[in-house]
Amino acid sequence: MSHDPDQPTRPATRVVQAGRRPEWTGGIVNTPVWRASTILYPTVADLRASGARDTHHRLFYGRRGTPTQWSLADALTEMEPGAEGTFLYPSGVAAIAAALLSVLSPGDELLCVDSAYDPTRSMADTLLKRFGITTRFYDPMIGAGIAGLIGERTRAIMLESPGSLTFEVQDIPAIVAAAKARGVVTLLDNTWATPLLFPAIERGIDLTILAATKYIVGHSDVMMGSVTAGPGRFAALRDTSFQLGQVISPDDAWLGSRGLRTLAVRLRQHGESALTIARWLAEQPGVARVLHPALPSCPGHDSFMRDFRGASGLFSFVLDGGGEAARAALIDGLAHFGIGYSWGGFESLALPIDPARHRSATRRDDAGPVIRLHIGLEDTDDLIADLDAGLARFRALR
């Protein structure tokens, strides 16, 4: 079964059907794992003819992919109405690097949101700088005002909405309009929302990036990234990615496809549970502020309500005073939250974060330490009881 991209379907249906071409599945529900490095040709003439053709969706050499990788890439493309194609990467950071390098050259300038994922900031300050590309960071709430920052050398704008630590929601339509008026490429890290909650290509973004490690895979057992390109952007992305030697294993691609099929139901549960807990936290003594896009206390809430189809399971909250020891006591004693990086799996996580360390264009003046939560698929009553006990430990030491 394969979804016909010319026949409109709802997003949850596309998640189940996309990428399952009959010639790749052979009658099996899931595309099998095709492992390959060398591809054999019957004659020298066939070998040479193959190299002269477009190798997209053609067996050529293992690094160019097999039906296992193509199936997942096509599924992600079908999830983005209007998209031209998708390339897969061994991590989200690799995807960000390839996307940026596909549109930037020495002498160019990048405008990057100040609330960006820390590895994105680091890449701008190191790798891109070494290549002669300059970066200016901008206030995530700038909206249409970004037009005043676009200069003669500005070639791209990097967005992340919501921000991965402090969850500011950007006015993406206003930024896209300003960029298009000046011929500037827009890139969006859309990991938090996925195309289910924010169809980025449909909204005018040129390149949309996912750390597929998170909600696409959904089980905390695979590293993966993807970039989906809008019209006219895929060829440069694919060529850059080929030149960088980017490829993911077919086994990882198979796991990514398996995770994708349950994305709609998982994301709905993550979102419902997280909002329940965020609302509860907002009423608790010891909590100064909850940074969840669906709550009015979060910067850009109005843009979220206008542009997004729902919320996922990641948000932060600011403690009311206290220090590192009190924050650590809250987190260390949690029974149902793991302590670790990443998110998007079935398990809940709590992470101490220090947003002020990762800002240059804006200032943060939080009332106390900040904790980021990923709400998994556990019972919300258990998670709330766990956090309630944690807040009691925090208040005792504050």
Secondary structure in CASP SS format (residue, H / E / C, confidence):
PFRMAT SS
TARGET T0000
AUTHOR 0000-0000-0000
METHOD secondary structure of the structure
MODEL  1
M C 1.00
S C 1.00
H C 1.00
D C 1.00
P C 1.00
D C 1.00
Q C 1.00
P C 1.00
T C 1.00
R C 1.00
P H 1.00
A H 1.00
T H 1.00
R H 1.00
V H 1.00
V H 1.00
Q H 1.00
A C 1.00
G C 1.00
R C 1.00
R C 1.00
P H 1.00
E H 1.00
W H 1.00
T H 1.00
G C 1.00
G C 1.00
I C 1.00
V C 1.00
N C 1.00
T C 1.00
P C 1.00
V C 1.00
W C 1.00
R C 1.00
A C 1.00
S C 1.00
T C 1.00
I C 1.00
L C 1.00
Y C 1.00
P C 1.00
T C 1.00
V H 1.00
A H 1.00
D H 1.00
L H 1.00
R H 1.00
A H 1.00
S H 1.00
G H 1.00
A H 1.00
R C 1.00
D C 1.00
T C 1.00
H C 1.00
H C 1.00
R C 1.00
L C 1.00
F C 1.00
Y C 1.00
G H 1.00
R H 1.00
R H 1.00
G C 1.00
T C 1.00
P H 1.00
T H 1.00
Q H 1.00
W H 1.00
S H 1.00
L H 1.00
A H 1.00
D H 1.00
A H 1.00
L H 1.00
T H 1.00
E H 1.00
M C 1.00
E C 1.00
P C 1.00
G C 1.00
A C 1.00
E C 1.00
G E 1.00
T E 1.00
F E 1.00
L E 1.00
Y E 1.00
P C 1.00
S C 1.00
G H 1.00
V H 1.00
A H 1.00
A H 1.00
I H 1.00
A H 1.00
A H 1.00
A H 1.00
L H 1.00
L H 1.00
S C 1.00
V C 1.00
L C 1.00
S C 1.00
P C 1.00
G C 1.00
D C 1.00
E E 1.00
L E 1.00
L E 1.00
C E 1.00
V E 1.00
D C 1.00
S C 1.00
A C 1.00
Y C 1.00
D H 1.00
P H 1.00
T H 1.00
R H 1.00
S H 1.00
M H 1.00
A H 1.00
D H 1.00
T C 1.00
L H 1.00
L H 1.00
K H 1.00
R H 1.00
F C 1.00
G C 1.00
I C 1.00
T E 1.00
T E 1.00
R E 1.00
F E 1.00
Y E 1.00
D C 1.00
P C 1.00
M C 1.00
I C 1.00
G H 1.00
A H 1.00
G H 1.00
I H 1.00
A H 1.00
G H 1.00
L C 1.00
I C 1.00
G C 1.00
E C 1.00
R C 1.00
T E 1.00
R E 1.00
A E 1.00
I E 1.00
M E 1.00
L E 1.00
E E 1.00
S C 1.00
P C 1.00
G C 1.00
S C 1.00
L C 1.00
T C 1.00
F C 1.00
E C 1.00
V C 1.00
Q C 1.00
D C 1.00
I H 1.00
P H 1.00
A H 1.00
I H 1.00
V H 1.00
A H 1.00
A H 1.00
A H 1.00
K H 1.00
A H 1.00
R C 1.00
G C 1.00
V C 1.00
V E 1.00
T E 1.00
L E 1.00
L E 1.00
D E 1.00
N C 1.00
T C 1.00
W C 1.00
A C 1.00
T H 1.00
P H 1.00
L H 1.00
L H 1.00
F C 1.00
P C 1.00
A C 1.00
I C 1.00
E C 1.00
R C 1.00
G C 1.00
I C 1.00
D C 1.00
L E 1.00
T E 1.00
I E 1.00
L E 1.00
A C 1.00
A C 1.00
T C 1.00
K C 1.00
Y C 1.00
I C 1.00
V C 1.00
G C 1.00
H C 1.00
S C 1.00
D C 1.00
V C 1.00
M C 1.00
M C 1.00
G E 1.00
S E 1.00
V E 1.00
T E 1.00
A E 1.00
G C 1.00
P C 1.00
G C 1.00
R C 1.00
F H 1.00
A H 1.00
A H 1.00
L H 1.00
R H 1.00
D H 1.00
T H 1.00
S H 1.00
F H 1.00
Q H 1.00
L C 1.00
G C 1.00
Q C 1.00
V C 1.00
I C 1.00
S C 1.00
P H 1.00
D H 1.00
D H 1.00
A H 1.00
W H 1.00
L H 1.00
G H 1.00
S H 1.00
R H 1.00
G H 1.00
L H 1.00
R C 1.00
T C 1.00
L H 1.00
A H 1.00
V H 1.00
R H 1.00
L H 1.00
R H 1.00
Q H 1.00
H H 1.00
G H 1.00
E H 1.00
S H 1.00
A H 1.00
L H 1.00
T H 1.00
I H 1.00
A H 1.00
R H 1.00
W H 1.00
L H 1.00
A H 1.00
E C 1.00
Q C 1.00
P C 1.00
G C 1.00
V E 1.00
A E 1.00
R E 1.00
V E 1.00
L E 1.00
H C 1.00
P C 1.00
A C 1.00
L C 1.00
P C 1.00
S C 1.00
C C 1.00
P C 1.00
G C 1.00
H H 1.00
D H 1.00
S H 1.00
F H 1.00
M H 1.00
R H 1.00
D H 1.00
F C 1.00
R C 1.00
G C 1.00
A C 1.00
S C 1.00
G C 1.00
L E 1.00
F E 1.00
S E 1.00
F E 1.00
V E 1.00
L E 1.00
D C 1.00
G C 1.00
G C 1.00
G C 1.00
E H 1.00
A H 1.00
A H 1.00
R H 1.00
A H 1.00
A H 1.00
L H 1.00
I H 1.00
D H 1.00
G C 1.00
L C 1.00
A C 1.00
H C 1.00
F E 1.00
G E 1.00
I C 1.00
G C 1.00
Y C 1.00
S C 1.00
W C 1.00
G C 1.00
G C 1.00
F C 1.00
E C 1.00
S E 1.00
L E 1.00
A E 1.00
L E 1.00
P E 1.00
I E 1.00
D C 1.00
P H 1.00
A H 1.00
R H 1.00
H H 1.00
R C 1.00
S C 1.00
A C 1.00
T C 1.00
R C 1.00
R C 1.00
D C 1.00
D C 1.00
A C 1.00
G C 1.00
P C 1.00
V E 1.00
I E 1.00
R E 1.00
L E 1.00
H E 1.00
I C 1.00
G C 1.00
L C 1.00
E C 1.00
D C 1.00
T H 1.00
D H 1.00
D H 1.00
L H 1.00
I H 1.00
A H 1.00
D H 1.00
L H 1.00
D H 1.00
A H 1.00
G H 1.00
L H 1.00
A H 1.00
R H 1.00
F H 1.00
R H 1.00
A H 1.00
L H 1.00
R C 1.00
END
